[in-house]
Amino acid sequence: MRGLLSPVLFAAWSLAAPQVFPDRSAQAESGTLDGVPVEVIPEKAPVAEIVAAAIPTDGWTVTCDSSQAGNDCSNAIDDSADTFWLSDATASLPQSIVVDMQTTRLVGNITIQPRQDGTSTGNIGQHQVSLSEDGTNWGSPVALGTYLDDNKLKTTIFTPGNARYVRVTSLSEAGNRGSVMSIAELNVYDATTELPPSPAVAGSWALTVDFPLIPVSAAIEWSSGRLLVWSSFTSNAFGGGAAQGHQTVTASYDPATQLVSQRTVTNTDHDMFCEGLSMDADGRIVAAGGNSDRGTSIYDSVSDSWSDGGDLIKPRGYQSQATLSDGRLFTIGASWSGGSSTDNPKDGEIYDTATNAWTALPGCPVDPMLTSDPEDVSLGHIYRGDNHGWLFGWKNGSVFQAGPAVAMNWYGTSGTGSQSAAGNRAGDADSMCGNSIMYDAVAGKILTLGGSPNYVNSYSTANAHIITLTDPDTVPEVTAINSMAYPRAFHNSLVLPDGKVFIIGGQYYAVGFTDQTPQLIPEMWDPATQAFTQMAPLSIPRNYHSTGMLLPDATVFNGGGGLCGDGCDTNHPDGQIYRPPYLYNADGSPADRPVIDFLSAGEVAVGGQLSITTSGPAVTGFSLIRLSSTTHTVNTDQRRVALTPETGGEGSGGVTVTVPQDPGVMLPGYWYLFALTEAGVPSVAKYVKVVNGG
């Protein structure tokens, strides 16, 4: 019989979790993983201990769509991993199993133990998890996705909900070995937090998406609306295997079909972990360096294919990469791989997407943008100080570096490049693994948030600043504003269609590969009031190696964390979908959303016009948000442009909007177009390609 213990799963870091800080002296006592002492990285709890924390199954009943003789579905709740349920081989998928706990409880996660008899047939691949209080009304799934094809315990954490019945549905067999479904043990766990607050005030975490990997990097596929994610050469680690440096494990989540597919990319001979990442003027996703420190790989969403994009001039890992006003890509820094900037300065270089060739820019030195990290001092060379630059493509091919160093810089990309100092962020310090967001590109407004003085073993800050850009090589205005409610590093921040900025996850004490000191309460920043408001809490810590992305339906994806190997307890092969408050009425019901019925063109030149017709609630404004790619807290692609409608568009009730003239504001590439009501309720986005027009 299982005991009524507090869950020891990932969700155990509730809002009341104690603040535990790693011992810095541990670095001298043993090895490290990416600079983190291995003894502070939590080991995965034994399966028996995890299962012991589940709700006892005494008195439960279970039903299933089918079963084979000797493998009845009751085996899935018999407290024995030696038995298992196996669906009828002659039945087709989907197949479902439903447990009746006999009483309604507030539940927050399940675990599934695959069969343990040495056979993999029946391992669950694509799946859905649903809850019901009466066994009849199920509503939408609380979780879905694809599990990795192995015999290890699967954990799915979701937003707490009341349920008497829990249903797991298998849509595919993980290894394509037939149409059967198998479970040795299905366990359900009490929630560790309360029911979430009203979504009208705080939004809601509506769905968990399970992946067969840790989503460390993410990008939007403009031609399909799918979310593309990847980890490294393997699903849950970045070092130690024969394939390291030669392949990348990827997956795609399709919001339209709610399916997760997977692929291992081998043809580019590139391990894209810790890469520089940006989306080019044609919507291609360009990943450079990382574990394979010279490689460049390009993903084209139209052909759904990866190709070799040529080699970097200097080997790099942990760099940032930004798309410029002329469509070229700029990168700088990155001593995590490929040697140190101390010995071979990782100065800037530029990528021509027409020729797929990198060119050195010796006039763009990395030295002025270094942070002062004590780890670099102890190592005797640069390792952290040139990581994760906050880069923004701006006017006339320029690049503005807003951080993470307190010293800011302008970089020019003509000829052999140039650099000029741009002053310091007022009242701030080095802010490694903080965020910077261009929330108003027309006004040149950048919001900076949090970070920590050092990469690891460092307390994060809640600092917030607004940087206002004007012309290149001009020192910008920097204004310190009210701080966030919670200090954060390793968090993600996204500008939303209504112009607000959503801040998710992160860690108070910055240490990789731990779920300690998580900031589980997101915040929403309003540029009109410059106030931070707390939103619905996370169910899962999102610390080091987490990602965030705005989806085309104006929801937000937040996922990942970990990537520290099989024995690590802080791997999070999942993500959650957040629905902001603008998608709800005051009573918590779904808001009526406008619809873009007609768009005069899918491509527009800078300074050009678009005619738009909408239906539904009255539309008072529009916004363009550039599609994004992100890894390691860096998202150089995203920026927002507000558009004012004028009457005179095609069709009944049509309007016209004019796109800003400057390609430094309107970076070339693909953008979301959202229609907005007076209350800020957004439509589902249309895609618009912005071109330089000559």
C-alpha positions as CSV (number, residue, x, y, z in Angstrom):
1,M,0.0,0.0,0.0
2,R,1.3,3.4,-0.9
3,G,1.8,5.9,1.9
4,L,0.4,9.4,2.0
5,L,3.7,11.2,1.5
6,S,4.3,14.6,0.0
7,P,5.2,14.2,-3.7
8,V,8.9,14.2,-4.4
9,L,8.4,15.0,-8.0
10,F,9.4,18.2,-9.8
11,A,6.2,19.9,-8.7
12,A,7.4,19.7,-5.1
13,W,8.8,23.1,-5.5
14,S,5.6,24.8,-4.4
15,L,5.2,28.5,-3.7
16,A,6.2,27.8,-0.1
17,A,9.4,25.9,-1.0
18,P,12.4,26.8,1.2
19,Q,15.3,28.8,-0.3
20,V,18.3,26.4,-0.5
21,F,21.6,27.6,-1.6
22,P,24.5,25.5,-3.0
23,D,27.8,25.4,-1.2
24,R,30.3,27.4,-3.3
25,S,33.2,25.5,-1.7
26,A,31.9,22.3,-3.5
27,Q,33.6,23.4,-6.7
28,A,37.0,22.6,-5.1
29,E,35.9,19.2,-3.9
30,S,34.9,17.4,-7.1
31,G,34.2,17.9,-10.8
32,T,31.6,20.2,-12.4
33,L,29.0,20.1,-15.1
34,D,29.2,23.3,-17.1
35,G,30.7,25.1,-14.1
36,V,28.2,23.7,-11.6
37,P,29.5,21.3,-8.9
38,V,28.1,17.9,-9.6
39,E,27.2,17.3,-5.9
40,V,24.7,20.2,-5.9
41,I,22.9,18.8,-8.9
42,P,20.0,16.7,-7.5
43,E,20.0,13.1,-8.4
44,K,16.7,11.6,-9.6
45,A,14.8,9.9,-6.8
46,P,14.4,6.1,-7.1
47,V,11.2,5.0,-8.8
48,A,10.0,3.3,-5.7
49,E,10.3,6.6,-3.7
50,I,8.4,8.5,-6.4
51,V,5.6,5.9,-6.6
52,A,5.4,5.8,-2.8
53,A,4.3,9.5,-2.9
54,A,1.3,8.8,-5.1
55,I,-2.3,8.7,-4.0
56,P,-3.0,5.2,-2.7
57,T,-5.0,3.0,-5.1
58,D,-7.0,1.2,-2.5
59,G,-10.6,0.9,-3.8
60,W,-9.8,2.3,-7.2
61,T,-11.3,0.8,-10.3
62,V,-10.0,0.9,-13.9
63,T,-11.5,0.4,-17.3
64,C,-9.8,0.3,-20.7
65,D,-10.8,0.1,-24.4
66,S,-9.3,-3.4,-24.8
67,S,-6.8,-5.8,-23.2
68,Q,-5.0,-9.1,-23.9
69,A,-5.5,-12.2,-21.9
70,G,-3.3,-12.1,-18.8
71,N,-2.6,-8.4,-19.3
72,D,-5.8,-6.8,-18.0
73,C,-6.0,-3.1,-17.4
74,S,-6.2,-3.7,-13.6
75,N,-2.5,-4.5,-13.8
76,A,-1.8,-0.8,-14.2
77,I,-2.9,0.0,-10.7
78,D,-1.8,-3.2,-8.8
79,D,1.3,-1.7,-7.2
80,S,3.6,-4.0,-9.1
81,A,5.9,-3.1,-12.0
82,D,6.3,-6.8,-12.8
83,T,2.8,-6.9,-14.3
84,F,1.4,-4.6,-17.0
85,W,-1.7,-3.8,-19.0
86,L,-1.4,-4.5,-22.8
87,S,-4.2,-3.5,-25.2
88,D,-5.6,-5.9,-27.8
89,A,-3.2,-6.2,-30.7
90,T,-6.1,-6.5,-33.1
91,A,-7.6,-3.2,-32.0
92,S,-6.4,0.1,-33.5
93,L,-5.2,3.2,-31.8
94,P,-6.2,5.4,-30.1
95,Q,-6.6,3.3,-26.9
96,S,-7.5,4.7,-23.5
97,I,-7.4,3.7,-19.9
98,V,-9.5,5.4,-17.2
99,V,-9.0,5.2,-13.4
100,D,-11.8,6.0,-11.0
101,M,-10.3,7.2,-7.7
102,Q,-13.9,6.9,-6.1
103,T,-13.6,10.5,-4.7
104,T,-12.8,13.9,-6.2
105,R,-9.4,15.3,-5.4
106,L,-7.2,18.2,-6.5
107,V,-4.6,16.5,-8.6
108,G,-1.5,17.9,-10.2
109,N,0.5,15.2,-12.0
110,I,0.7,11.6,-13.1
111,T,3.5,9.1,-13.7
112,I,3.5,6.2,-16.1
113,Q,5.9,3.3,-15.7
114,P,6.3,1.5,-19.0
115,R,6.5,-2.3,-19.0
116,Q,9.7,-3.6,-17.4
117,D,10.0,-7.1,-19.0
118,G,12.7,-6.1,-21.5
119,T,10.2,-5.6,-24.3
120,S,9.3,-2.1,-25.6
121,T,6.1,-3.0,-27.5
122,G,3.3,-0.8,-26.4
123,N,5.4,2.1,-25.1
124,I,3.3,5.2,-25.3
125,G,4.3,7.8,-27.9
126,Q,1.8,10.5,-28.7
127,H,-0.7,10.8,-25.9
128,Q,-3.4,12.9,-24.1
129,V,-4.2,13.2,-20.4
130,S,-7.7,14.3,-19.4
131,L,-9.6,14.8,-16.1
132,S,-13.2,14.5,-15.2
133,E,-15.3,14.8,-12.0
134,D,-18.2,12.6,-13.3
135,G,-16.6,10.3,-15.9
136,T,-18.7,11.8,-18.7
137,N,-17.6,15.4,-19.1
138,W,-13.9,15.5,-19.9
139,G,-13.3,18.9,-21.4
140,S,-10.0,19.6,-23.2
141,P,-6.9,17.6,-22.3
142,V,-4.8,19.0,-19.5
143,A,-1.7,17.5,-21.1
144,L,-0.6,16.0,-24.4
145,G,2.5,15.3,-26.4
146,T,5.0,12.5,-27.1
147,Y,7.0,10.4,-24.7
148,L,10.5,9.2,-25.3
149,D,10.7,5.6,-26.4
150,D,12.4,3.9,-23.4
151,N,11.4,2.1,-20.2
152,K,12.0,5.0,-17.8
153,L,9.3,6.5,-15.6
154,K,7.3,9.2,-17.4
155,T,6.1,12.3,-15.5
156,T,3.4,14.6,-16.7
157,I,2.7,17.7,-14.5
158,F,-0.2,19.9,-15.3
159,T,-2.2,22.8,-13.8
160,P,-4.0,21.6,-10.7
161,G,-7.6,20.5,-11.3
162,N,-10.4,18.7,-9.5
163,A,-10.9,15.1,-10.7
164,R,-12.3,11.8,-9.7
165,Y,-11.4,10.2,-13.1
166,V,-8.1,10.3,-14.9
167,R,-7.9,9.2,-18.5
168,V,-4.7,8.5,-20.5
169,T,-5.1,8.0,-24.3
170,S,-2.3,6.7,-26.5
171,L,-2.4,8.0,-30.1
172,S,0.8,6.3,-31.3
173,E,3.2,3.5,-30.2
174,A,6.5,5.2,-29.4
175,G,8.6,3.0,-31.7
176,N,6.0,2.4,-34.4
177,R,5.9,-1.3,-33.4
178,G,2.2,-1.7,-33.9
179,S,-1.0,-0.4,-32.5
180,V,-0.9,-1.5,-28.9
181,M,-0.7,0.4,-25.6
182,S,1.0,-0.7,-22.5
183,I,1.4,0.5,-18.9
184,A,3.0,-1.2,-15.9
185,E,1.9,1.3,-13.3
186,L,-0.3,4.4,-13.6
187,N,0.0,6.7,-10.6
188,V,-1.9,10.0,-9.8
189,Y,-0.6,12.6,-7.3
190,D,-2.2,15.3,-5.2
191,A,-1.5,18.8,-6.3
192,T,1.1,20.7,-4.3
193,T,-0.5,24.1,-5.0
194,E,-4.0,25.4,-4.7
195,L,-6.4,25.9,-7.6
196,P,-5.2,28.7,-9.8
197,P,-6.7,32.3,-9.4
198,S,-9.3,33.7,-11.8
199,P,-7.9,33.8,-15.3
200,A,-9.5,37.2,-15.9
201,V,-7.0,38.6,-13.5
202,A,-4.0,36.3,-13.7
203,G,-4.4,34.3,-16.9
204,S,-4.2,30.6,-16.9
205,W,-1.8,27.7,-17.6
206,A,-4.1,25.8,-19.9
207,L,-2.1,22.8,-21.2
208,T,1.1,20.8,-20.6
209,V,2.9,19.6,-23.7
210,D,5.2,16.6,-23.2
211,F,8.3,16.3,-25.5
212,P,10.7,13.4,-26.1
213,L,13.6,15.9,-25.3
214,I,14.4,18.9,-23.2
215,P,13.3,22.0,-25.2
216,V,16.5,24.1,-24.8
217,S,16.0,26.0,-28.1
218,A,12.8,27.1,-29.8
219,A,11.6,28.9,-32.9
220,I,8.4,29.4,-34.8
221,E,7.9,27.9,-38.2
222,W,6.2,30.7,-40.1
223,S,4.7,28.5,-42.9
224,S,3.0,26.1,-40.5
225,G,2.7,27.8,-37.2
226,R,4.4,24.9,-35.5
227,L,6.8,25.3,-32.6
228,L,10.2,23.8,-33.4
229,V,12.4,22.8,-30.4
230,W,15.6,21.0,-29.9
231,S,18.1,19.9,-27.2
232,S,21.5,18.6,-28.2
233,F,22.9,15.4,-29.7
234,T,20.7,13.5,-27.4
235,S,17.4,14.2,-25.6
236,N,18.5,14.9,-22.1
237,A,22.3,15.7,-22.0
238,F,24.8,17.8,-23.9
239,G,28.0,15.9,-23.4
240,G,29.6,12.5,-23.2
241,G,28.2,10.6,-26.2
242,A,29.7,9.5,-29.5
243,A,27.2,11.5,-31.4
244,Q,28.2,14.7,-29.5
245,G,29.0,17.4,-32.1
246,H,27.5,15.5,-35.0
247,Q,23.7,15.6,-34.7
248,T,20.7,17.4,-33.0
249,V,17.6,15.9,-31.6
250,T,14.5,18.0,-32.5
251,A,10.7,18.0,-32.1
252,S,7.8,20.0,-33.3
253,Y,4.5,20.9,-31.6
254,D,1.6,21.6,-33.9
255,P,-1.0,23.7,-32.1
256,A,-3.5,23.0,-34.8
257,T,-3.4,19.2,-34.5
258,Q,-2.0,19.1,-30.9
259,L,0.5,16.5,-32.0
260,V,4.3,16.4,-31.2
261,S,6.6,14.9,-33.8
262,Q,10.3,14.1,-33.5
263,R,13.4,14.0,-35.7
264,T,17.1,13.6,-35.4
265,V,19.0,16.0,-37.7
266,T,22.2,14.3,-39.0
267,N,22.8,15.7,-42.5
268,T,24.4,18.9,-41.3
269,D,26.9,17.1,-38.9
270,H,26.1,19.8,-36.3
271,D,25.2,19.6,-32.6
272,M,23.2,22.8,-32.2
273,F,23.3,23.0,-28.4
274,C,24.4,26.4,-27.1
275,E,24.3,27.9,-30.5
276,G,23.8,31.5,-31.7
277,L,20.2,31.7,-33.1
278,S,18.1,34.1,-35.2
279,M,15.6,34.1,-38.0
280,D,16.7,35.6,-41.3
281,A,14.8,37.8,-43.7
282,D,13.3,34.8,-45.5
283,G,12.0,33.2,-42.3
284,R,14.8,30.6,-42.2
285,I,16.0,29.6,-38.7
286,V,19.8,30.0,-38.6
287,A,21.8,28.2,-35.8
288,A,25.5,28.7,-35.6
289,G,28.2,27.2,-33.4
290,G,27.6,25.6,-30.0
291,N,28.7,22.0,-29.3
292,S,29.8,22.0,-32.9
293,D,31.6,25.2,-32.5
294,R,32.0,26.2,-36.2
295,G,29.0,24.7,-37.9
296,T,26.0,26.6,-39.2
297,S,22.7,24.9,-39.8
298,I,19.6,26.4,-41.6
299,Y,16.0,25.2,-41.2
300,D,13.6,26.1,-44.0
301,S,10.0,25.6,-42.8
302,V,8.5,25.5,-46.3
303,S,10.5,22.4,-47.3
304,D,10.7,21.2,-43.6
305,S,14.4,20.6,-44.1
306,W,17.8,21.4,-42.6
307,S,20.8,22.3,-44.6
308,D,24.5,23.1,-44.1
309,G,25.1,26.8,-43.9
310,G,28.9,26.9,-43.9
311,D,31.4,27.5,-41.1
312,L,32.0,30.3,-38.7
313,I,35.3,32.2,-39.0
314,K,35.9,31.7,-35.3
315,P,34.6,28.7,-33.3
316,R,31.9,29.8,-30.8
317,G,29.3,28.6,-28.2
318,Y,26.9,30.7,-26.1
319,Q,27.0,33.6,-28.5
320,S,24.1,35.8,-29.5
321,Q,23.1,36.4,-33.1
322,A,21.0,39.2,-34.5
323,T,19.3,40.0,-37.8
324,L,20.3,43.4,-39.3
325,S,18.3,46.0,-41.2
326,D,19.8,44.7,-44.5
327,G,19.0,41.1,-43.7
328,R,22.5,39.9,-42.8
329,L,23.2,38.3,-39.4
330,F,25.7,39.5,-36.8
331,T,27.3,37.5,-34.0
332,I,30.0,38.2,-31.4
333,G,31.5,36.6,-28.3
334,A,31.0,33.0,-27.0
335,S,33.9,31.4,-25.2
336,W,31.9,28.5,-23.8
337,S,33.2,26.4,-26.7
338,G,35.9,26.8,-29.3
339,G,38.5,28.2,-27.0
340,S,38.6,31.4,-25.0
341,S,38.5,35.0,-26.2
342,T,41.6,35.5,-24.1
343,D,43.6,33.5,-26.6
344,N,41.6,34.1,-29.7
345,P,39.2,37.1,-29.3
346,K,35.7,36.2,-30.4
347,D,35.2,39.5,-32.2
348,G,32.3,40.1,-34.4
349,E,31.5,38.5,-37.8
350,I,28.7,38.9,-40.3
351,Y,26.7,36.3,-42.2
352,D,25.5,36.8,-45.8
353,T,22.3,34.7,-46.1
354,A,22.5,35.0,-49.9
355,T,25.9,33.3,-50.1
356,N,25.8,31.4,-46.8
357,A,29.2,32.8,-45.9
358,W,30.6,34.3,-42.7
359,T,33.1,37.3,-42.8
360,A,35.2,38.5,-40.0
361,L,34.7,42.0,-38.6
362,P,37.9,42.8,-36.7
363,G,36.6,46.3,-36.1
364,C,33.9,44.9,-33.8
365,P,36.0,43.8,-30.7
366,V,34.4,41.7,-28.0
367,D,36.5,43.2,-25.2
368,P,34.2,46.2,-24.5
369,M,31.2,44.0,-23.9
370,L,32.7,41.6,-21.3
371,T,31.2,41.1,-17.9
372,S,33.5,40.8,-14.8
373,D,32.8,37.2,-13.9
374,P,35.0,35.8,-11.0
375,E,34.9,32.4,-12.7
376,D,37.0,33.9,-15.5
377,V,39.4,35.2,-12.9
378,S,39.8,31.8,-11.2
379,L,40.2,30.0,-14.6
380,G,42.7,32.6,-15.8
381,H,40.9,33.1,-19.1
382,I,37.5,34.3,-20.4
383,Y,34.8,31.7,-20.2
384,R,31.7,33.4,-19.1
385,G,32.3,37.1,-19.7
386,D,31.4,37.1,-23.4
387,N,28.3,35.0,-23.3
388,H,24.7,35.8,-24.3
389,G,25.0,39.4,-25.5
390,W,21.8,41.5,-25.6
391,L,21.9,42.4,-29.3
392,F,19.5,44.5,-31.3
393,G,19.7,45.1,-35.1
394,W,19.0,48.8,-35.6
395,K,19.3,51.6,-38.2
396,N,21.8,51.6,-41.1
397,G,23.1,48.1,-40.4
398,S,24.0,48.9,-36.8
399,V,23.8,46.7,-33.8
400,F,23.1,47.9,-30.2
401,Q,24.5,45.8,-27.4
402,A,22.4,46.5,-24.3
403,G,23.9,43.9,-21.9
404,P,24.4,41.7,-20.1
405,A,27.5,43.7,-19.1
406,V,26.7,47.0,-17.5
407,A,28.7,48.7,-20.3
408,M,26.7,49.1,-23.5
409,N,28.1,49.4,-27.0
410,W,27.3,50.2,-30.6
411,Y,28.7,48.0,-33.4
412,G,28.8,49.0,-37.1
413,T,28.9,46.3,-39.8
414,S,30.2,48.2,-42.8
415,G,33.6,47.3,-44.1
416,T,35.6,45.6,-41.4
417,G,33.2,46.9,-38.7
418,S,33.4,49.5,-36.0
419,Q,32.6,50.0,-32.3
420,S,31.7,52.9,-30.0
421,A,30.9,53.0,-26.3
422,A,27.2,53.7,-25.4
423,G,27.5,54.4,-21.7
424,N,26.3,52.2,-18.8
425,R,22.8,51.1,-17.7
426,A,22.1,53.5,-14.9
427,G,22.2,52.0,-11.4
428,D,22.6,48.5,-12.7
429,A,25.4,45.9,-12.5
430,D,26.4,43.1,-14.9
431,S,23.2,41.1,-15.5
432,M,24.2,37.8,-17.0
433,C,21.2,35.6,-18.1
434,G,18.8,38.5,-17.7
435,N,16.4,39.6,-20.4
436,S,16.1,42.5,-22.8
437,I,13.0,43.2,-24.9
438,M,12.3,45.8,-27.6
439,Y,8.7,46.4,-26.7
440,D,8.2,49.5,-28.8
441,A,10.5,49.5,-31.8
442,V,9.2,52.7,-33.3
443,A,10.2,54.6,-30.2
444,G,13.4,52.6,-29.8
445,K,12.3,51.4,-26.4
446,I,14.0,48.4,-24.8
447,L,13.1,46.9,-21.4
448,T,15.8,45.1,-19.4
449,L,14.9,42.7,-16.6
450,G,16.9,41.0,-13.9
451,G,20.0,38.8,-14.4
452,S,22.8,38.1,-12.0
453,P,26.3,39.6,-11.7
454,N,27.9,36.3,-12.3
455,Y,26.8,33.4,-14.5
456,V,26.5,30.9,-11.6
457,N,26.7,31.0,-7.7
458,S,25.2,34.5,-7.8
459,Y,22.1,36.2,-6.4
460,S,19.9,37.6,-9.2
461,T,18.4,41.0,-9.1
462,A,14.9,42.4,-9.8
463,N,16.3,45.4,-11.6
464,A,14.4,46.9,-14.5
465,H,15.5,49.7,-16.9
466,I,14.2,51.3,-20.1
467,I,16.7,52.1,-22.8
468,T,15.7,54.5,-25.5
469,L,17.6,54.3,-28.8
470,T,17.8,57.1,-31.3
471,D,20.6,57.2,-33.9
472,P,23.5,54.7,-34.1
473,D,26.6,55.7,-32.2
474,T,24.5,58.0,-29.9
475,V,24.5,57.3,-26.2
476,P,20.9,56.3,-25.4
477,E,18.8,57.5,-22.5
478,V,18.6,54.9,-19.7
479,T,16.0,55.1,-17.0
480,A,15.8,52.9,-13.9
481,I,12.1,52.0,-13.2
482,N,10.4,50.2,-10.4
483,S,11.8,46.7,-9.9
484,M,10.1,43.4,-10.5
485,A,8.5,41.7,-7.5
486,Y,10.9,38.8,-7.8
487,P,14.6,38.7,-8.6
488,R,15.3,36.5,-11.6
489,A,18.0,34.9,-13.7
490,F,17.5,32.3,-16.4
491,H,14.0,33.6,-17.0
492,N,12.2,34.4,-20.3
493,S,10.3,37.6,-21.2
494,L,8.0,38.1,-24.2
495,V,6.3,41.2,-25.6
496,L,2.6,40.5,-26.2
497,P,0.2,41.8,-28.9
498,D,-1.2,44.5,-26.5
499,G,2.3,45.8,-25.8
500,K,2.6,44.3,-22.3
501,V,5.6,42.2,-21.4
502,F,5.2,38.7,-19.8
503,I,8.0,37.6,-17.5
504,I,8.2,33.8,-16.7
505,G,10.3,31.6,-14.5
506,G,13.9,32.0,-13.5
507,Q,15.8,31.5,-10.3
508,Y,16.7,33.7,-7.3
509,Y,20.1,32.2,-6.8
510,A,21.6,31.4,-10.2
511,V,22.9,27.8,-10.4
512,G,22.5,25.6,-13.4
513,F,20.8,22.2,-13.3
514,T,18.8,22.7,-10.0
515,D,15.2,23.5,-9.3
516,Q,16.2,25.3,-6.1
517,T,15.0,28.9,-5.5
518,P,12.6,29.0,-8.5
519,Q,10.5,32.0,-9.2
520,L,7.2,30.3,-9.9
521,I,5.0,33.5,-10.0
522,P,5.2,35.2,-13.4
523,E,4.8,38.9,-13.8
524,M,3.2,41.2,-16.4
525,W,4.7,44.6,-17.1
526,D,2.5,47.4,-18.4
527,P,4.3,50.1,-20.4
528,A,1.5,52.5,-19.7
529,T,1.9,52.4,-15.9
530,Q,5.4,50.8,-15.7
531,A,3.9,48.5,-13.1
532,F,4.5,44.8,-12.6
533,T,1.5,42.6,-11.8
534,Q,1.8,39.0,-10.5
535,M,0.1,36.3,-12.7
536,A,-1.0,32.7,-12.3
537,P,1.8,30.5,-10.8
538,L,3.8,27.9,-12.7
539,S,3.4,24.2,-11.8
540,I,7.0,23.4,-13.0
541,P,10.2,25.3,-12.2
542,R,11.7,26.9,-15.4
543,N,15.3,27.7,-14.6
544,Y,18.5,27.1,-16.5
545,H,17.9,25.9,-20.1
546,S,14.2,27.0,-20.1
547,T,12.6,28.7,-23.1
548,G,9.6,31.0,-23.8
549,M,7.8,31.8,-27.1
550,L,4.8,33.8,-28.2
551,L,2.5,31.5,-30.3
552,P,0.4,32.7,-33.3
553,D,-2.9,32.4,-31.3
554,A,-1.5,35.0,-28.8
555,T,-0.8,32.4,-26.1
556,V,2.6,31.8,-24.6
557,F,4.8,28.7,-24.5
558,N,7.1,28.2,-21.6
559,G,9.2,25.0,-21.3
560,G,12.3,23.1,-20.6
561,G,15.0,23.3,-18.0
562,G,17.8,20.9,-17.1
563,L,19.6,18.8,-19.8
564,C,21.9,17.2,-17.2
565,G,21.7,13.5,-18.1
566,D,19.8,10.4,-17.1
567,G,20.4,10.6,-13.4
568,C,19.4,14.2,-13.0
569,D,16.2,15.2,-11.2
570,T,15.8,18.6,-12.8
571,N,15.2,17.6,-16.5
572,H,11.9,19.0,-17.7
573,P,11.0,17.4,-21.1
574,D,7.8,19.5,-21.3
575,G,6.3,22.9,-21.7
576,Q,3.1,24.6,-20.7
577,I,0.8,27.0,-22.6
578,Y,-0.2,30.2,-20.9
579,R,-3.4,32.1,-21.8
580,P,-3.0,35.8,-20.8
581,P,-5.8,37.7,-19.1
582,Y,-6.7,39.4,-22.4
583,L,-8.3,36.1,-23.6
584,Y,-10.9,36.2,-20.8
585,N,-13.9,38.2,-19.8
586,A,-14.3,39.6,-16.3
587,D,-16.2,36.5,-15.2
588,G,-13.5,34.1,-16.4
589,S,-15.3,33.0,-19.6
590,P,-13.4,33.1,-22.9
591,A,-13.4,36.6,-24.5
592,D,-14.9,37.1,-27.9
593,R,-12.0,37.7,-30.3
594,P,-11.7,39.7,-33.5
595,V,-10.9,37.8,-36.7
596,I,-8.8,39.1,-39.6
597,D,-10.9,38.1,-42.6
598,F,-9.0,39.8,-45.3
599,L,-5.3,40.9,-45.7
600,S,-4.4,42.6,-49.0
601,A,-1.0,41.0,-49.2
602,G,1.2,38.5,-47.4
603,E,4.3,40.7,-48.1
604,V,4.8,44.4,-47.6
605,A,7.8,46.7,-48.2
606,V,8.9,49.0,-45.4
607,G,6.8,52.2,-45.7
608,G,4.1,50.2,-47.5
609,Q,0.5,49.8,-46.7
610,L,-1.8,46.9,-45.9
611,S,-5.6,46.8,-46.3
612,I,-7.3,44.7,-43.6
613,T,-10.9,43.6,-43.0
614,T,-12.0,42.2,-39.7
615,S,-15.1,40.7,-38.1
616,G,-16.3,40.1,-34.6
617,P,-15.7,42.7,-31.9
618,A,-14.7,46.2,-33.0
619,V,-11.0,46.6,-33.7
620,T,-9.3,49.8,-32.6
621,G,-5.7,48.9,-33.4
622,F,-3.2,46.5,-34.8
623,S,0.3,45.3,-33.8
624,L,3.2,43.6,-35.6
625,I,5.5,41.3,-33.6
626,R,8.5,39.8,-35.3
627,L,8.6,36.0,-35.2
628,S,11.1,34.6,-32.7
629,S,13.8,32.1,-32.0
630,T,15.3,31.7,-28.5
631,T,17.9,29.8,-26.4
632,H,19.6,30.5,-23.1
633,T,17.3,33.5,-22.3
634,V,18.3,35.3,-25.5
635,N,15.7,36.3,-28.0
636,T,17.2,38.9,-30.4
637,D,14.3,38.5,-33.0
638,Q,11.3,39.7,-31.0
639,R,10.1,43.3,-31.2
640,R,6.7,45.0,-31.4
641,V,5.4,47.8,-33.7
642,A,2.0,49.3,-33.0
643,L,-0.1,50.2,-36.1
644,T,-2.8,52.9,-36.2
645,P,-5.7,52.0,-38.6
646,E,-7.1,54.4,-41.1
647,T,-10.4,54.0,-42.9
648,G,-10.4,53.1,-46.6
649,G,-9.4,49.4,-46.7
650,E,-10.8,46.9,-49.2
651,G,-14.1,45.3,-48.3
652,S,-16.8,46.2,-45.8
653,G,-15.5,47.9,-42.7
654,G,-11.9,47.7,-44.1
655,V,-9.0,49.8,-42.8
656,T,-5.5,50.5,-44.0
657,V,-2.3,50.5,-41.9
658,T,1.1,51.9,-42.8
659,V,4.3,50.0,-42.0
660,P,7.2,52.1,-40.7
661,Q,9.7,53.2,-43.3
662,D,13.0,52.3,-41.5
663,P,14.2,48.7,-41.9
664,G,16.2,49.2,-38.7
665,V,12.8,49.4,-37.0
666,M,11.0,46.9,-39.3
667,L,13.6,44.3,-39.5
668,P,13.2,42.2,-42.7
669,G,11.5,38.8,-42.2
670,Y,8.2,37.4,-41.0
671,W,6.0,39.1,-38.5
672,Y,2.8,38.3,-36.7
673,L,-0.1,40.7,-37.5
674,F,-2.7,41.0,-34.6
675,A,-5.9,42.9,-34.6
676,L,-6.8,44.4,-31.2
677,T,-10.0,45.5,-29.5
678,E,-10.2,48.5,-27.3
679,A,-9.8,46.2,-24.3
680,G,-6.7,44.7,-25.9
681,V,-8.2,41.3,-26.9
682,P,-6.1,40.1,-29.8
683,S,-7.1,38.1,-32.9
684,V,-5.2,35.0,-34.0
685,A,-2.2,36.3,-36.0
686,K,-1.8,36.4,-39.7
687,Y,1.8,36.2,-41.1
688,V,3.3,39.2,-43.0
689,K,6.7,39.2,-44.6
690,V,8.4,42.6,-44.4
691,V,11.0,43.3,-47.2
692,N,13.3,46.2,-47.7
693,G,11.7,47.1,-51.0
694,G,14.8,47.5,-53.1
